[in-house]
Amino acid sequence: MEVPSFEPSPVTVDQPPVIITKRYVFNETAISNLRAKASSENSKHSRVTLVSSLIWKALITVDQVKSGRLRENLLAPTINLRGKTGSLVTESSFGNVWIPYPIRFSQTITEPEFTDLVALIEDTTRNIINWLRKASGEEICTQAKSCYNEVFEELKQNKFCLITIKLVSVSYI
């Protein structure tokens, strides 16, 4: 399979990037409380989805306070391709192979509920996994590039954007 080459496209952002790394520990009780808060027919919400929704909701609230209004925002988590594509990555392949995918919260009238963000993350992730099973290697590369471009455009316009490079795991302590 031939992977298309990509020309680097420089993005000029008027402000230096803000990179913050924090470690949060969620014990079994905290995860159970999040699961109860997200209660729906699907009680099998993943820990990563629950914690991602909680952090995203908090950042949306902070952005609303700082900007004085509720704005559209973009979450760009990554997904491991191993076992999710037709044939691009085998289980015995070496290294981490992942792509980002965009999840956009477009409601700008009312603040999102935690359950709304859980559902949005789950639905979008399920759709991207279904798409990956049928997509060619070229389509997957194009999707990854498109997501990066979308994030860069958001940043150039000083819009709220959250990209997660890799959520390694969320485990009980």
DSSP file (Angstrom, degrees, kcal/mol; ACC not computed):
  #  RESIDUE AA STRUCTURE BP1 BP2  ACC     N-H-->O    O-->H-N    N-H-->O    O-->H-N    TCO  KAPPA ALPHA  PHI   PSI    X-CA   Y-CA   Z-CA
    1    1 A M              0   0    0      0, 0.0     2,-0.5     0, 0.0     0, 0.0   0.000 360.0 360.0 360.0 136.2    0.0    0.0    0.0
    2    2 A E        -     0   0    0      0, 0.0   136,-0.1     0, 0.0   135,-0.0  -0.849 360.0-150.4-100.5 127.3    1.3    3.4   -0.9
    3    3 A V        -     0   0    0     -2,-0.5   135,-0.1   134,-0.0   134,-0.0  -0.839  23.9-118.3 -96.9 127.8    0.9    6.2    1.7
    4    4 A P        -     0   0    0      0, 0.0     2,-0.2     0, 0.0    -1,-0.0  -0.318  26.8-120.2 -65.1 146.4    0.6    9.7    0.1
    5    5 A S        -     0   0    0      1,-0.0     2,-0.5     0, 0.0     0, 0.0  -0.596  22.6-145.6 -85.2 150.7    3.2   12.2    1.1
    6    6 A F        -     0   0    0     -2,-0.2     3,-0.0   139,-0.0    -1,-0.0  -0.960   6.3-137.1-119.6 132.3    2.2   15.3    2.8
    7    7 A E        -     0   0    0     -2,-0.5     2,-0.1     1,-0.1     0, 0.0  -0.717  33.6-111.3 -81.5 132.2    3.9   18.7    2.4
    8    8 A P        -     0   0    0      0, 0.0    -1,-0.1     0, 0.0     0, 0.0  -0.448  28.8-155.8 -64.8 135.4    4.3   20.4    5.7
    9    9 A S        -     0   0    0     -2,-0.1     2,-0.0     2,-0.0    -2,-0.0  -0.920  13.4-136.1-115.8 107.2    2.1   23.4    5.9
   10   10 A P        -     0   0    0      0, 0.0     2,-0.5     0, 0.0     0, 0.0  -0.337  15.0-156.3 -64.8 139.8    3.4   26.0    8.3
   11   11 A V        -     0   0    0      2,-0.0     2,-0.6    -2,-0.0   142,-0.0  -0.976   3.0-151.0-118.6 126.5    0.8   27.5   10.6
   12   12 A T        -     0   0    0     -2,-0.5     2,-0.5     2,-0.0     3,-0.0  -0.869  13.9-176.6-100.6 121.0    1.4   30.9   12.1
   13   13 A V        -     0   0    0     -2,-0.6   143,-0.1     1,-0.1   144,-0.0  -0.968  24.8-139.9-117.1 132.1   -0.2   31.5   15.5
   14   14 A D  S    S+     0   0    0     -2,-0.5    -1,-0.1   142,-0.2   142,-0.1   0.637  84.7  51.5 -68.4 -14.4    0.2   35.0   17.0
   15   15 A Q  S    S-     0   0    0      3,-0.0     3,-0.1     1,-0.0    -2,-0.1  -0.917  92.6-102.4-125.0 151.1    0.6   33.6   20.5
   16   16 A P        -     0   0    0      0, 0.0    -2,-0.1     0, 0.0     2,-0.0  -0.359  49.4 -96.7 -67.3 150.1    3.0   31.0   21.9
   17   17 A P        -     0   0    0      0, 0.0     2,-0.7     0, 0.0    -4,-0.0  -0.352  28.8-137.5 -68.1 147.6    1.4   27.6   22.5
   18   18 A V        -     0   0    0     -3,-0.1     2,-0.6     2,-0.0    -3,-0.0  -0.931  22.3-174.8-106.7 115.1    0.2   26.8   26.0
   19   19 A I        +     0   0    0     -2,-0.7     2,-0.5     2,-0.0     0, 0.0  -0.949   3.7 178.4-115.6 119.9    1.1   23.3   27.0
   20   20 A I        -     0   0    0     -2,-0.6     2,-0.5     2,-0.0    -2,-0.0  -0.979   8.2-169.0-123.5 128.7   -0.1   22.0   30.3
   21   21 A T        +     0   0    0     -2,-0.5     2,-0.3     2,-0.0    -2,-0.0  -0.976  15.6 165.1-118.6 125.2    0.5   18.6   31.6
   22   22 A K        -     0   0    0     -2,-0.5     2,-0.5     2,-0.0    -2,-0.0  -0.963  27.7-141.5-136.2 153.3   -1.4   17.4   34.7
   23   23 A R        -     0   0    0     -2,-0.3     2,-0.4     2,-0.0    -2,-0.0  -0.975  19.0-175.4-117.4 122.8   -2.0   14.0   36.3
   24   24 A Y        -     0   0    0     -2,-0.5     2,-0.5     2,-0.0    -2,-0.0  -0.942  11.6-151.7-116.4 139.4   -5.4   13.4   37.8
   25   25 A V        -     0   0    0     -2,-0.4     2,-0.6   145,-0.1   147,-0.1  -0.952   7.9-168.8-114.8 124.8   -6.2   10.2   39.7
   26   26 A F        -     0   0    0     -2,-0.5   147,-0.2   145,-0.4     2,-0.0  -0.956  11.7-152.8-113.5 118.0   -9.8    8.9   39.7
   27   27 A N     >  -     0   0    0     -2,-0.6     4,-2.3   145,-0.2     5,-0.2  -0.253  36.0 -92.2 -82.8 177.4  -10.5    6.2   42.2
   28   28 A E  H  > S+     0   0    0      1,-0.2     4,-2.4     2,-0.2     5,-0.2   0.853 125.8  53.3 -59.7 -36.8  -13.3    3.6   41.8
   29   29 A T  H  > S+     0   0    0      2,-0.2     4,-2.5     1,-0.2    -1,-0.2   0.921 108.4  49.4 -65.1 -44.0  -15.8    5.7   43.7
   30   30 A A  H  > S+     0   0    0      2,-0.2     4,-2.3     1,-0.2    -2,-0.2   0.915 112.5  47.5 -62.2 -43.2  -15.2    8.7   41.5
   31   31 A I  H  X S+     0   0    0     -4,-2.3     4,-2.7     2,-0.2    -1,-0.2   0.913 111.4  51.3 -64.7 -41.8  -15.6    6.6   38.3
   32   32 A S  H  X S+     0   0    0     -4,-2.4     4,-2.3    -5,-0.2    -2,-0.2   0.894 109.8  50.1 -61.9 -39.8  -18.8    5.1   39.8
   33   33 A N  H  X S+     0   0    0     -4,-2.5     4,-2.2     2,-0.2    -1,-0.2   0.903 111.3  48.2 -64.9 -41.3  -20.2    8.5   40.5
   34   34 A L  H  X S+     0   0    0     -4,-2.3     4,-1.9     2,-0.2    -2,-0.2   0.916 110.8  51.6 -63.9 -41.9  -19.4    9.7   37.0
   35   35 A R  H  < S+     0   0    0     -4,-2.7    -2,-0.2     1,-0.2    -1,-0.2   0.908 110.8  47.8 -60.5 -42.5  -21.1    6.6   35.6
   36   36 A A  H >< S+     0   0    0     -4,-2.3     3,-1.3     1,-0.2    -1,-0.2   0.883 110.2  52.3 -65.4 -38.8  -24.2    7.3   37.7
   37   37 A K  H 3< S+     0   0    0     -4,-2.2    -1,-0.2     1,-0.3    -2,-0.2   0.828 111.4  46.9 -66.5 -31.4  -24.2   10.9   36.6
   38   38 A A  T 3< S+     0   0    0     -4,-1.9    -1,-0.3    -5,-0.1    -2,-0.2   0.228  86.1 158.5 -91.7  13.7  -24.1    9.7   32.9
   39   39 A S    <   +     0   0    0     -3,-1.3     2,-0.3    -5,-0.1     4,-0.1  -0.047   8.8 127.3 -50.0 133.4  -26.8    7.2   33.5
   40   40 A S  S    S-     0   0    0      2,-0.0    -2,-0.0     0, 0.0    -1,-0.0  -0.861  79.1 -67.1-160.9-168.9  -28.7    6.1   30.4
   41   41 A E  S    S+     0   0    0     -2,-0.3     2,-1.1     1,-0.2    -2,-0.1   0.843 123.1  68.8 -61.6 -31.0  -29.6    2.8   28.8
   42   42 A N        +     0   0    0      1,-0.2     3,-0.4    -4,-0.1    -1,-0.2  -0.747  55.7 166.5 -92.6  95.2  -25.8    2.3   28.2
   43   43 A S        +     0   0    0     -2,-1.1    -1,-0.2     1,-0.2    -2,-0.1   0.380  60.5  83.9 -88.7   6.0  -24.3    1.8   31.6
   44   44 A K        +     0   0    0     -3,-0.0    -1,-0.2     2,-0.0     2,-0.0  -0.111  56.5 155.9-100.1  34.9  -21.1    0.6   30.0
   45   45 A H        -     0   0    0     -3,-0.4     2,-0.1   -10,-0.1   -10,-0.1  -0.386  46.6-114.6 -59.8 136.1  -19.5    4.0   29.4
   46   46 A S     >  -     0   0    0      1,-0.1     4,-2.3    -2,-0.0     5,-0.2  -0.370  14.0-122.7 -72.1 154.5  -15.8    3.7   29.2
   47   47 A R  H  > S+     0   0    0      1,-0.2     4,-2.6     2,-0.2     5,-0.3   0.881 113.7  54.5 -62.6 -38.3  -13.7    5.3   31.9
   48   48 A V  H  > S+     0   0    0      1,-0.2     4,-2.7     2,-0.2    -1,-0.2   0.918 109.1  47.6 -63.0 -43.5  -11.8    7.3   29.3
   49   49 A T  H  > S+     0   0    0      2,-0.2     4,-2.5     1,-0.2    -2,-0.2   0.923 112.9  48.7 -62.9 -44.5  -15.1    8.7   27.9
   50   50 A L  H  X S+     0   0    0     -4,-2.3     4,-2.0     2,-0.2    -2,-0.2   0.938 116.0  41.6 -62.2 -47.9  -16.4    9.6   31.4
   51   51 A V  H  X S+     0   0    0     -4,-2.6     4,-2.5     2,-0.2     5,-0.2   0.902 114.2  52.4 -68.7 -40.7  -13.2   11.4   32.4
   52   52 A S  H  X S+     0   0    0     -4,-2.7     4,-2.8    -5,-0.3    -1,-0.2   0.913 110.2  49.1 -60.2 -42.4  -12.8   13.1   29.0
   53   53 A S  H  X S+     0   0    0     -4,-2.5     4,-2.6    -5,-0.2    -1,-0.2   0.902 110.8  50.2 -63.9 -41.6  -16.4   14.4   29.2
   54   54 A L  H  X S+     0   0    0     -4,-2.0     4,-2.1     2,-0.2    -2,-0.2   0.939 114.5  43.0 -62.4 -48.1  -15.7   15.7   32.7
   55   55 A I  H  X S+     0   0    0     -4,-2.5     4,-2.4     2,-0.2    -2,-0.2   0.911 114.3  51.0 -65.8 -42.5  -12.6   17.6   31.7
   56   56 A W  H  X S+     0   0    0     -4,-2.8     4,-2.3    -5,-0.2    -2,-0.2   0.920 110.0  49.8 -61.4 -44.2  -14.1   18.9   28.5
   57   57 A K  H  X S+     0   0    0     -4,-2.6     4,-2.1     1,-0.2    -1,-0.2   0.915 110.8  49.8 -61.3 -43.2  -17.1   20.2   30.4
   58   58 A A  H  X S+     0   0    0     -4,-2.1     4,-2.3     1,-0.2    -1,-0.2   0.910 111.8  48.0 -62.3 -41.8  -14.9   22.0   32.9
   59   59 A L  H  X S+     0   0    0     -4,-2.4     4,-2.6     2,-0.2    -1,-0.2   0.850 108.8  53.7 -69.2 -33.9  -12.8   23.5   30.1
   60   60 A I  H  X S+     0   0    0     -4,-2.3     4,-2.3     2,-0.2    -1,-0.2   0.920 110.4  48.0 -63.3 -42.8  -16.0   24.7   28.3
   61   61 A T  H  X S+     0   0    0     -4,-2.1     4,-2.2     2,-0.2    -2,-0.2   0.917 111.9  48.6 -64.2 -44.3  -17.1   26.4   31.5
   62   62 A V  H  X S+     0   0    0     -4,-2.3     4,-2.6     1,-0.2    -2,-0.2   0.923 112.0  49.4 -61.1 -44.6  -13.7   28.0   32.0
   63   63 A D  H  X S+     0   0    0     -4,-2.6     4,-2.9     1,-0.2     6,-0.4   0.890 109.5  52.2 -62.6 -39.3  -13.7   29.2   28.4
   64   64 A Q  H  X S+     0   0    0     -4,-2.3     4,-1.6     2,-0.2     5,-0.4   0.909 111.7  45.9 -64.0 -41.7  -17.2   30.6   28.8
   65   65 A V  H  < S+     0   0    0     -4,-2.2    -2,-0.2     2,-0.2    -1,-0.2   0.927 116.7  44.6 -66.0 -44.5  -16.2   32.6   31.9
   66   66 A K  H  < S+     0   0    0     -4,-2.6    -2,-0.2     1,-0.2    -1,-0.2   0.886 121.6  36.9 -69.0 -39.3  -13.0   33.9   30.2
   67   67 A S  H  < S-     0   0    0     -4,-2.9    -1,-0.2     2,-0.3    -2,-0.2   0.650 102.7-126.0 -90.2 -15.2  -14.6   34.8   26.9
   68   68 A G  S  < S+     0   0    0     -4,-1.6     2,-0.3    -5,-0.3    -3,-0.2   0.517  82.1  58.4  83.7   4.1  -17.9   36.1   28.3
   69   69 A R  S    S-     0   0    0     -6,-0.4     2,-0.6    -5,-0.4    -2,-0.3  -0.987  89.4 -98.0-157.6 161.4  -19.9   33.8   26.1
   70   70 A L        -     0   0    0     38,-0.3     2,-0.3    -2,-0.3    -9,-0.1  -0.755  47.5-169.8 -84.8 124.6  -20.4   30.1   25.2
   71   71 A R        -     0   0    0     -2,-0.6    36,-0.1   -11,-0.2    -7,-0.1  -0.789  28.7 -97.1-115.8 156.8  -18.4   29.3   22.0
   72   72 A E        -     0   0    0     -2,-0.3    88,-0.5    34,-0.1     2,-0.3  -0.360  49.4-171.2 -58.3 149.4  -18.3   26.4   19.6
   73   73 A N  E     -Ab 105 160A   0     32,-2.0    32,-2.6    86,-0.1     2,-0.4  -0.986  17.8-138.9-149.9 162.9  -15.4   24.2   20.5
   74   74 A L  E     -Ab 104 161A   0     86,-0.9    88,-3.5    -2,-0.3     2,-0.5  -0.971   5.5-165.7-128.1 128.6  -13.5   21.2   19.2
   75   75 A L  E     -Ab 103 162A   0     28,-3.1    28,-2.7    -2,-0.4    88,-0.2  -0.953   6.7-171.9-108.3 132.1  -12.2   18.1   20.9
   76   76 A A  E     + b   0 163A   0     86,-2.3    88,-1.2    -2,-0.5    -2,-0.0  -0.674  12.2 173.1-126.7  78.0   -9.7   16.1   18.9
   77   77 A P        -     0   0    0      0, 0.0    24,-2.1     0, 0.0     2,-0.3  -0.261  27.7-118.9 -75.5 171.9   -8.9   12.9   20.7
   78   78 A T  E     -C  100   0B   0     22,-0.2     2,-0.4    20,-0.0    89,-0.2  -0.792  17.4-153.1-110.6 157.0   -6.8   10.2   19.2
   79   79 A I  E     -C   99   0B   0     20,-2.6    20,-1.8    -2,-0.3     2,-0.4  -0.997  19.6-123.7-130.9 133.9   -7.7    6.6   18.3
   80   80 A N  E     -C   98   0B   0     -2,-0.4    18,-0.3    18,-0.2    16,-0.0  -0.596  15.9-154.5 -73.0 128.0   -5.4    3.7   18.1
   81   81 A L    >>  +     0   0    0     16,-3.0     3,-2.5    -2,-0.4     4,-0.8   0.674  56.3 117.7 -79.6 -16.7   -5.8    2.1   14.7
   82   82 A R  T 34 S-     0   0    0     15,-0.6     8,-0.1     1,-0.3     9,-0.1  -0.314  91.5  -1.3 -58.3 121.7   -4.6   -1.4   15.8
   83   83 A G  T 34 S+     0   0    0      6,-0.8    -1,-0.3    -2,-0.1    -2,-0.1   0.479 118.1  84.6  79.4   3.1   -7.5   -3.8   15.3
   84   84 A K  T <4 S+     0   0    0     -3,-2.5     2,-0.2     5,-0.1    -2,-0.2   0.518  74.8  71.2-114.3  -8.1   -9.9   -1.2   14.0
   85   85 A T  S  < S-     0   0    0     -4,-0.8    48,-0.2     4,-0.3    -2,-0.1  -0.675  84.2-113.2-108.6 164.3   -8.9   -1.0   10.3
   86   86 A G  S    S-     0   0    0     46,-0.9    -1,-0.1    49,-0.5    47,-0.1   0.947  94.4 -35.3 -59.3 -51.6   -9.5   -3.4    7.4
   87   87 A S  S    S+     0   0    0      3,-0.1     3,-0.1    -3,-0.0    -1,-0.1   0.377 107.5 103.2-154.4   2.5   -5.9   -4.2    6.9
   88   88 A L  S    S+     0   0    0      1,-0.2     2,-0.5    -7,-0.1    -6,-0.1   0.899  90.3  25.8 -64.6 -42.9   -3.7   -1.2    7.5
   89   89 A V  S    S-     0   0    0     -8,-0.3    -6,-0.8     4,-0.0    -4,-0.3  -0.981  72.4-156.9-129.2 123.2   -2.4   -2.2   10.9
   90   90 A T    >   -     0   0    0     -2,-0.5     3,-1.5    -8,-0.1    -3,-0.1  -0.527  32.7-109.6 -93.2 165.0   -2.1   -5.7   12.2
   91   91 A E  T 3  S+     0   0    0      1,-0.3    -1,-0.1    -2,-0.2    -9,-0.1   0.788 119.6  51.4 -62.3 -27.5   -2.0   -6.8   15.8
   92   92 A S  T 3  S+     0   0    0      2,-0.1    -1,-0.3     0, 0.0    -3,-0.0   0.372  82.1 122.3 -94.0   5.6    1.7   -7.7   15.4
   93   93 A S    <   -     0   0    0     -3,-1.5     2,-0.4     1,-0.1     4,-0.1  -0.322  63.9-118.3 -65.0 151.2    2.7   -4.4   13.9
   94   94 A F        +     0   0    0      2,-0.1    -1,-0.1    -2,-0.0    -2,-0.1  -0.734  68.0  12.0 -94.7 138.8    5.4   -2.5   15.8
   95   95 A G  S    S-     0   0    0     -2,-0.4     2,-0.5     2,-0.0    -2,-0.0  -0.184  93.5 -56.4  94.8 175.4    4.9    0.9   17.3
   96   96 A N        -     0   0    0     -2,-0.1     2,-0.5   -15,-0.0    -2,-0.1  -0.846  45.9-173.4 -97.8 125.4    1.9    3.1   18.0
   97   97 A V        +     0   0    0     -2,-0.5   -16,-3.0    -4,-0.1   -15,-0.6  -0.964  22.8 144.0-122.0 114.7   -0.3    3.9   15.1
   98   98 A W  E     -C   80   0B   0     -2,-0.5   -18,-0.2   -18,-0.3   -20,-0.0  -0.952  29.9-156.5-146.0 162.2   -3.1    6.4   15.8
   99   99 A I  E     -C   79   0B   0    -20,-1.8   -20,-2.6    -2,-0.3     2,-0.2  -0.973  21.8-121.5-135.9 153.2   -5.0    9.3   14.2
  100  100 A P  E     -C   78   0B   0      0, 0.0   -22,-0.2     0, 0.0    47,-0.2  -0.575  24.4-164.6 -85.2 159.2   -6.9   12.2   15.7
  101  101 A Y        -     0   0    0    -24,-2.1     2,-0.2    -2,-0.2    43,-0.1  -0.991  20.1-115.0-144.1 141.8  -10.6   12.7   14.9
  102  102 A P        -     0   0    0      0, 0.0     2,-0.4     0, 0.0   -26,-0.2  -0.526  22.9-175.9 -83.7 139.0  -12.7   15.8   15.5
  103  103 A I  E     -A   75   0A   0    -28,-2.7   -28,-3.1    -2,-0.2     2,-0.5  -0.973  15.8-163.0-126.8 115.6  -15.6   16.0   17.9
  104  104 A R  E     -A   74   0A   0     -2,-0.4     2,-0.7   -30,-0.2   -30,-0.2  -0.859  15.2-158.9-107.9 129.3  -17.3   19.4   17.7
  105  105 A F  E     +A   73   0A   0    -32,-2.6   -32,-2.0    -2,-0.5    -2,-0.0  -0.923  18.8 172.5-100.9 111.6  -19.7   20.8   20.2
  106  106 A S        +     0   0    0     -2,-0.7     2,-0.3   -34,-0.2   -34,-0.1   0.543  35.4 114.0-100.7  -9.2  -21.7   23.4   18.3
  107  107 A Q        +     0   0    0      1,-0.2    -2,-0.0   -36,-0.1   -34,-0.0  -0.488  30.5 168.0 -67.9 122.5  -24.3   24.5   20.8
  108  108 A T        +     0   0    0     -2,-0.3   -38,-0.3     3,-0.1    -1,-0.2   0.212  63.2  65.5-120.1  14.3  -23.7   28.1   21.7
  109  109 A I  S    S+     0   0    0      1,-0.3     2,-0.4   -40,-0.1   -39,-0.1   0.848 106.2  22.1-101.7 -49.3  -26.9   28.9   23.5
  110  110 A T  S    S-     0   0    0      3,-0.0    -1,-0.3   -40,-0.0     3,-0.1  -0.929  86.5-102.9-122.9 147.6  -26.9   26.7   26.6
  111  111 A E        -     0   0    0     -2,-0.4    -3,-0.1    -3,-0.1     2,-0.0  -0.384  47.9-104.8 -64.2 140.3  -24.0   25.1   28.4
  112  112 A P        -     0   0    0      0, 0.0     2,-0.2     0, 0.0    -1,-0.1  -0.346  27.7-125.9 -68.8 146.1  -23.7   21.4   27.6
  113  113 A E     >  -     0   0    0      1,-0.1     4,-1.7    -3,-0.1     3,-0.4  -0.576  23.7-114.7 -81.9 154.7  -24.7   18.8   30.2
  114  114 A F  H  > S+     0   0    0      1,-0.2     4,-2.2    -2,-0.2     5,-0.2   0.903 118.7  54.0 -54.5 -43.8  -22.2   16.2   31.2
  115  115 A T  H  > S+     0   0    0      1,-0.2     4,-2.3     2,-0.2    -1,-0.2   0.831 103.4  56.5 -64.0 -32.2  -24.5   13.5   29.6
  116  116 A D  H  > S+     0   0    0     -3,-0.4     4,-2.4     2,-0.2    -1,-0.2   0.917 109.2  45.4 -63.8 -43.1  -24.6   15.4   26.3
  117  117 A L  H  X S+     0   0    0     -4,-1.7     4,-2.6     2,-0.2     5,-0.2   0.879 111.0  52.7 -70.5 -37.7  -20.8   15.3   26.1
  118  118 A V  H  X S+     0   0    0     -4,-2.2     4,-2.6     2,-0.2     5,-0.2   0.951 113.3  44.5 -59.5 -48.7  -20.6   11.6   27.0
  119  119 A A  H  X S+     0   0    0     -4,-2.3     4,-3.0     1,-0.2     5,-0.3   0.903 112.9  51.3 -63.5 -41.7  -23.1   10.8   24.2
  120  120 A L  H  X S+     0   0    0     -4,-2.4     4,-2.3     2,-0.2     5,-0.2   0.925 112.7  45.0 -63.2 -45.4  -21.3   13.1   21.7
  121  121 A I  H  X S+     0   0    0     -4,-2.6     4,-2.5     2,-0.2     5,-0.2   0.940 116.3  46.3 -63.6 -46.7  -18.0   11.4   22.4
  122  122 A E  H  X S+     0   0    0     -4,-2.6     4,-2.6    -5,-0.2    -2,-0.2   0.923 114.3  46.6 -63.6 -45.0  -19.4    7.9   22.3
  123  123 A D  H  X S+     0   0    0     -4,-3.0     4,-2.3    -5,-0.2    -1,-0.2   0.929 115.3  45.6 -64.2 -45.2  -21.5    8.5   19.1
  124  124 A T  H  X S+     0   0    0     -4,-2.3     4,-2.4    -5,-0.3    -2,-0.2   0.913 114.0  48.7 -65.7 -41.9  -18.6   10.1   17.3
  125  125 A T  H  X S+     0   0    0     -4,-2.5     4,-2.4    -5,-0.2    -2,-0.2   0.925 111.3  49.8 -63.9 -44.2  -16.1    7.5   18.4
  126  126 A R  H  X S+     0   0    0     -4,-2.6     4,-2.2    -5,-0.2    -1,-0.2   0.909 112.0  49.1 -60.0 -42.6  -18.5    4.7   17.3
  127  127 A N  H  X S+     0   0    0     -4,-2.3     4,-2.3     2,-0.2    -2,-0.2   0.900 111.0  48.7 -65.1 -41.0  -18.9    6.3   13.9
  128  128 A I  H  X S+     0   0    0     -4,-2.4     4,-2.6     2,-0.2    -2,-0.2   0.891 110.5  51.2 -68.9 -37.4  -15.2    6.8   13.4
  129  129 A I  H  X S+     0   0    0     -4,-2.4     4,-1.4     2,-0.2    -2,-0.2   0.924 111.3  47.8 -63.9 -43.3  -14.6    3.1   14.3
  130  130 A N  H  X S+     0   0    0     -4,-2.2     4,-0.6     1,-0.2    -2,-0.2   0.896 113.3  48.4 -62.5 -39.9  -17.2    2.0   11.8
  131  131 A W  H >X S+     0   0    0     -4,-2.3     4,-1.5     1,-0.2     3,-1.1   0.900 106.1  57.5 -66.7 -41.0  -15.7    4.2    9.2
  132  132 A L  H 3< S+     0   0    0     -4,-2.6   -46,-0.9     1,-0.3    -1,-0.2   0.843  97.5  61.9 -59.5 -34.9  -12.2    2.9    9.8
  133  133 A R  H 3< S+     0   0    0     -4,-1.4    -1,-0.3   -48,-0.2    -2,-0.2   0.801 116.1  31.2 -62.3 -28.1  -13.2   -0.6    9.1
  134  134 A K  H << S+     0   0    0     -3,-1.1    -1,-0.2    -4,-0.6    -2,-0.2   0.588  98.4 103.5-104.9 -14.4  -14.1    0.3    5.5
  135  135 A A     <  -     0   0    0     -4,-1.5   -49,-0.5     1,-0.1     2,-0.1  -0.368  65.2-127.4 -78.4 148.8  -11.6    3.1    4.9
  136  136 A S     >  -     0   0    0      1,-0.1     4,-2.3    -2,-0.1     5,-0.2  -0.414  30.4-104.8 -82.1 166.3   -8.5    2.8    2.7
  137  137 A G  H  > S+     0   0    0      1,-0.2     4,-2.3     2,-0.2     5,-0.2   0.887 123.2  51.9 -57.8 -40.3   -5.1    3.7    4.0
  138  138 A E  H  > S+     0   0    0      1,-0.2     4,-2.4     2,-0.2    -1,-0.2   0.906 108.5  50.1 -65.0 -41.8   -5.2    6.9    1.9
  139  139 A E  H  > S+     0   0    0      2,-0.2     4,-2.4     1,-0.2    -1,-0.2   0.890 110.3  50.8 -63.6 -38.8   -8.6    7.9    3.2
  140  140 A I  H  X S+     0   0    0     -4,-2.3     4,-2.3     2,-0.2    -2,-0.2   0.921 111.2  47.6 -65.5 -43.5   -7.3    7.4    6.8
  141  141 A C  H  X S+     0   0    0     -4,-2.3     4,-2.4     1,-0.2    -2,-0.2   0.902 112.1  50.1 -63.0 -40.9   -4.3    9.6    6.1
  142  142 A T  H  X S+     0   0    0     -4,-2.4     4,-2.5     2,-0.2    -2,-0.2   0.895 109.5  51.4 -64.2 -40.3   -6.5   12.2    4.5
  143  143 A Q  H  X S+     0   0    0     -4,-2.4     4,-2.3     2,-0.2    -2,-0.2   0.915 109.8  49.7 -62.4 -43.8   -8.8   12.2    7.5
  144  144 A A  H  X S+     0   0    0     -4,-2.3     4,-2.3     2,-0.2    -2,-0.2   0.937 112.5  46.6 -61.5 -47.0   -5.8   12.6    9.9
  145  145 A K  H  X S+     0   0    0     -4,-2.4     4,-2.5     1,-0.2    -1,-0.2   0.902 110.9  53.0 -62.3 -41.1   -4.5   15.6    7.9
  146  146 A S  H  X S+     0   0    0     -4,-2.5     4,-2.3     2,-0.2    -1,-0.2   0.896 108.5  50.1 -61.0 -41.4   -8.0   17.1    7.7
  147  147 A C  H  X S+     0   0    0     -4,-2.3     4,-2.4     2,-0.2    -2,-0.2   0.933 110.7  48.7 -64.3 -45.8   -8.4   16.9   11.5
  148  148 A Y  H  X S+     0   0    0     -4,-2.3     4,-2.6     1,-0.2    -2,-0.2   0.916 111.8  50.0 -59.9 -42.4   -5.0   18.6   12.0
  149  149 A N  H  X S+     0   0    0     -4,-2.5     4,-2.5     2,-0.2    -1,-0.2   0.900 108.9  52.0 -62.4 -40.4   -6.0   21.3    9.6
  150  150 A E  H  X S+     0   0    0     -4,-2.3     4,-2.1     2,-0.2    -1,-0.2   0.918 111.1  47.3 -62.1 -43.6   -9.3   21.8   11.4
  151  151 A V  H  X S+     0   0    0     -4,-2.4     4,-2.4     2,-0.2    -2,-0.2   0.930 111.7  50.2 -62.7 -46.3   -7.4   22.2   14.7
  152  152 A F  H  X S+     0   0    0     -4,-2.6     4,-2.5     1,-0.2    -2,-0.2   0.891 109.5  51.2 -61.6 -39.8   -4.9   24.7   13.2
  153  153 A E  H  X S+     0   0    0     -4,-2.5     4,-1.7     2,-0.2    -1,-0.2   0.913 109.3  50.7 -63.3 -42.1   -7.7   26.8   11.7
  154  154 A E  H  <>S+     0   0    0     -4,-2.1     5,-2.9     1,-0.2    -2,-0.2   0.928 112.0  47.2 -59.9 -44.8   -9.5   26.9   15.0
  155  155 A L  H ><5S+     0   0    0     -4,-2.4     3,-1.5     1,-0.2    -2,-0.2   0.891 108.5  54.1 -65.8 -39.6   -6.2   28.1   16.7
  156  156 A K  H 3<5S+     0   0    0     -4,-2.5    -1,-0.2     1,-0.3    -2,-0.2   0.840 110.4  47.4 -63.2 -31.9   -5.5   30.7   14.0
  157  157 A Q  T 3<5S-     0   0    0     -4,-1.7    -1,-0.3    -5,-0.2    -2,-0.2   0.306 115.5-117.9 -91.6   9.2   -9.0   32.2   14.6
  158  158 A N  T < 5 +     0   0    0     -3,-1.5    -3,-0.2     1,-0.2     2,-0.2   0.851  62.3 152.6  57.0  38.0   -8.4   32.1   18.4
  159  159 A K      < -     0   0    0     -5,-2.9     2,-0.4    -6,-0.2    -1,-0.2  -0.583  55.7 -90.2 -92.9 160.8  -11.3   29.7   18.9
  160  160 A F  E     +b   73   0A   0    -88,-0.5   -86,-0.9    -2,-0.2     2,-0.3  -0.558  57.0 163.6 -72.2 127.3  -11.5   27.3   21.8
  161  161 A C  E     -b   74   0A   0     -2,-0.4     2,-0.5   -88,-0.2   -86,-0.2  -0.989  21.6-166.9-150.0 134.7   -9.9   24.0   20.8
  162  162 A L  E     -b   75   0A   0    -88,-3.5   -86,-2.3    -2,-0.3     2,-0.5  -0.979   7.1-176.2-127.3 119.1   -8.7   21.0   22.8
  163  163 A I  E     -b   76   0A   0     -2,-0.5     2,-0.6   -88,-0.2   -88,-0.1  -0.963  10.4-157.9-116.7 130.0   -6.6   18.3   21.3
  164  164 A T        -     0   0    0    -88,-1.2     3,-0.2    -2,-0.5    -2,-0.0  -0.922   1.9-165.4-105.5 120.6   -5.6   15.3   23.2
  165  165 A I  S    S-     0   0    0     -2,-0.6     2,-0.3     1,-0.3    -1,-0.2   0.946  73.2 -14.6 -71.6 -48.1   -2.5   13.7   21.9
  166  166 A K        -     0   0    0    -89,-0.0     2,-1.0   -88,-0.0    -1,-0.3  -0.838  47.9-157.1-160.8 119.0   -2.9   10.4   23.7
  167  167 A L        -     0   0    0     -2,-0.3     3,-0.1    -3,-0.2  -119,-0.1  -0.861  20.1-169.0 -91.0 104.5   -5.0    9.4   26.7
  168  168 A V        -     0   0    0     -2,-1.0     2,-0.3     1,-0.2    -1,-0.2   0.978  52.3 -45.4 -64.7 -58.2   -2.9    6.5   27.8
  169  169 A S        -     0   0    0     -3,-0.1     2,-0.5     2,-0.1    -1,-0.2  -0.980  34.2-139.5-167.7 159.9   -5.4    5.0   30.3
  170  170 A V        +     0   0    0     -2,-0.3     2,-0.3    -3,-0.1  -123,-0.2  -0.977  38.0 172.2-125.5 114.6   -7.7    5.6   33.1
  171  171 A S        -     0   0    0     -2,-0.5  -145,-0.4  -124,-0.1     2,-0.1  -0.859  33.1-104.4-127.6 159.8   -7.4    3.0   35.7
  172  172 A Y              0   0    0     -2,-0.3  -145,-0.2     1,-0.1    -1,-0.0  -0.458 360.0 360.0 -75.3 149.3   -8.8    2.3   39.2
  173  173 A I              0   0    0   -147,-0.2    -1,-0.1    -2,-0.1  -146,-0.1   0.356 360.0 360.0-114.8 360.0   -6.5    2.8   42.2
